[in-house]
Amino acid sequence: MIFLDKYAQRELNVIKGELQSVINELIDISYEVKKDFKGINSERCVETIINVAEQYKDAKNKLNDISASESVQ
């Protein structure tokens, strides 16, 4: 079990928020690439961007497993 003090919990929340911002930005970029470019290379580029976003989502989910209930009050 992982115990976090209040400062560590705040920092974890900041990191998760920043990670979500990166995920959102990658998804936005993939939509723009899909909209503005055509062809097999753009499709591969979009797939790669989405794969990276999915990896970041997985990382964020792992951080979410460190729940507030495991924090030191």
Secondary structure, DSSP 8 states (H G I E B T S, - for coil): ---B-HHHHHHHHHHHHHHHHHHHHHHHHHHHHHHH--SHHHHHHHHHHHHHHHHHHHHHHHHHTS-GGGB--
